[in-house]
Amino acid sequence: MIAFVAYIAAITRVLTYHRQGSRHRHHVSWIAWVLVVVMGGSAIELALHAKSVGIFEAGSAVLLALFLFGVRGNVARLLWSE
C-alpha cells in the first residue's frame, strides 16, 4: 500500500507541474512522460495484482516521490542540478 500511494502521489505531482515562465524542453517532456507511464504501470500492477511488495521496492517508490516533491514536479531539475 505504501508503494501504491507513493506512485500515485509522484504521478500527481508531475502532472500538476506548472512551468511559470521556464523554457519548454521537448526531451525533458518525453522523460517526464515516460516516468509517468512507468510509475502508472507500476501503480496499476500493484492495484490489480495484490502481491507482497518488498521493503526495497516500497523504499524506492517513496524516495522517488520525495525527490519529485522536492523539485516541485520539475523533472528538468531532477535530472540536472543548477
C-alpha positions as CSV (number, residue, x, y, z in Angstrom):
1,M,0.0,0.0,0.0
2,I,2.9,2.4,0.7
3,A,4.4,1.9,-2.7
4,F,1.0,2.4,-4.4
5,V,0.4,5.7,-2.6
6,A,3.9,6.9,-3.3
7,Y,3.5,6.2,-7.0
8,I,0.1,7.9,-7.2
9,A,1.5,11.0,-5.3
10,A,4.5,11.2,-7.6
11,I,2.4,10.9,-10.7
12,T,0.0,13.6,-9.4
13,R,2.9,15.9,-8.7
14,V,4.5,15.5,-12.1
15,L,1.1,16.0,-13.8
16,T,0.3,19.2,-11.8
17,Y,3.7,20.9,-12.6
18,H,3.3,24.5,-13.8
19,R,6.2,25.9,-15.8
20,Q,5.8,29.6,-14.7
21,G,8.0,31.1,-17.4
22,S,10.6,28.4,-17.7
23,R,11.6,27.1,-21.1
24,H,9.8,24.1,-22.6
25,R,12.3,21.3,-23.4
26,H,11.0,18.5,-25.6
27,H,13.5,15.9,-24.4
28,V,12.6,16.6,-20.7
29,S,8.9,16.4,-21.6
30,W,9.4,12.9,-23.1
31,I,11.4,11.8,-20.0
32,A,8.6,13.1,-17.8
33,W,6.0,11.3,-19.9
34,V,8.0,8.0,-19.7
35,L,8.3,8.5,-16.0
36,V,4.6,8.9,-15.6
37,V,3.9,5.9,-17.8
38,V,6.3,3.7,-15.8
39,M,5.0,4.8,-12.4
40,G,1.4,4.5,-13.6
41,G,2.1,1.0,-14.8
42,S,3.6,0.1,-11.5
43,A,0.7,1.5,-9.6
44,I,-1.8,-0.4,-11.8
45,E,0.1,-3.6,-11.4
46,L,0.1,-3.2,-7.6
47,A,-3.6,-2.4,-7.7
48,L,-4.6,-5.4,-9.9
49,H,-2.2,-8.0,-8.6
50,A,-2.2,-8.0,-4.8
51,K,1.3,-9.3,-4.3
52,S,3.6,-8.6,-1.5
53,V,5.9,-5.7,-2.1
54,G,9.4,-5.8,-0.7
55,I,10.8,-3.1,1.5
56,F,13.3,-2.0,-1.2
57,E,10.6,-1.5,-3.8
58,A,8.4,0.5,-1.4
59,G,11.5,2.5,-0.3
60,S,12.4,3.3,-3.9
61,A,8.9,4.4,-4.6
62,V,8.9,6.7,-1.6
63,L,12.3,8.1,-2.4
64,L,11.2,8.8,-6.0
65,A,8.1,10.6,-4.7
66,L,10.2,12.6,-2.2
67,F,12.6,13.7,-4.9
68,L,9.8,14.7,-7.2
69,F,8.1,16.7,-4.4
70,G,11.5,18.2,-3.5
71,V,11.8,19.7,-7.0
72,R,8.1,20.5,-7.1
73,G,7.5,18.2,-10.1
74,N,10.1,19.8,-12.3
75,V,11.7,16.8,-14.0
76,A,14.5,19.0,-15.5
77,R,15.7,20.0,-12.0
78,L,15.5,16.3,-11.0
79,L,17.8,15.4,-13.9
80,W,20.3,18.3,-13.9
81,S,21.5,20.3,-10.9
82,E,21.9,24.0,-11.1
